[in-house]
Amino acid sequence: MQSFKAKFEIIEASNCPLYQTGEGFLLTEKAFSPPDKKGTCLILVREMTELLFALLTETEEEMRNGRDLAKIYSCSG
């Protein structure tokens, strides 16, 4: 099985005290990496953990094909 890695870009930041539009972060099966020199939002990490479990259940075939699963996700924070 390939290791899981997903890249995210912030496309809208509505009064977010930590992140700005255009910044990005990385999610793997073992870590969450916020944008350089930025703190970690625990609300976002909680939601990303839930998303990680959902994404890990994607079919093996989709991951093997390297399919771009571009979707928009929203943070409740």
C-alpha positions in Angstrom: 0.0 0.0 0.0 1.2 3.5 -0.9 1.7 6.0 1.9 -1.1 8.6 2.1 -0.3 12.2 1.4 -2.7 15.1 0.6 -1.9 18.7 0.0 -4.4 21.4 0.9 -4.6 25.1 0.0 -6.6 27.6 1.8 -8.9 29.2 -0.7 -10.9 31.3 1.7 -10.2 32.5 5.2 -13.2 34.1 6.9 -11.8 35.9 10.0 -9.2 33.1 10.6 -6.6 34.3 13.1 -3.9 31.9 11.9 -4.1 31.2 8.2 -4.5 33.3 5.1 -5.8 32.6 1.6 -3.1 30.9 -0.5 -1.3 29.2 2.3 -1.2 25.4 2.3 -0.5 22.5 4.5 0.1 18.8 4.2 -1.7 15.8 5.7 -0.3 12.3 5.8 -1.3 9.2 7.7 1.1 10.2 10.4 1.3 14.0 10.5 -0.3 17.4 9.9 2.1 20.1 8.7 0.8 23.7 8.9 2.1 26.5 6.7 5.7 27.5 7.5 6.2 29.5 10.7 2.5 29.1 11.6 0.9 27.7 14.7 -1.4 24.7 14.6 -5.1 25.2 15.0 -6.5 22.4 17.1 -10.0 22.8 15.6 -8.5 22.3 12.2 -6.4 19.3 13.3 -9.5 17.7 14.7 -11.4 18.1 11.5 -8.5 17.0 9.4 -8.2 13.9 11.5 -11.8 13.1 10.7 -11.2 13.8 7.0 -8.1 11.6 7.1 -10.1 8.6 8.2 -12.7 9.3 5.4 -9.9 9.7 2.8 -8.1 6.5 3.9 -11.2 4.5 3.0 -11.0 5.7 -0.6 -10.5 2.7 -2.9 -7.0 1.4 -3.5 -7.5 1.8 -7.2 -8.2 5.6 -6.9 -4.9 6.0 -5.0 -2.9 3.8 -7.3 -4.1 5.8 -10.3 -2.9 9.0 -8.5 -6.3 10.5 -9.1 -6.6 14.1 -8.2 -9.4 14.3 -5.7 -9.7 18.1 -5.8 -12.6 18.9 -3.5 -13.5 21.8 -1.2 -13.6 21.2 2.5 -14.7 23.6 5.2 -13.4 24.2 8.7 -16.0 24.9 11.4 -13.5 27.0 13.4 
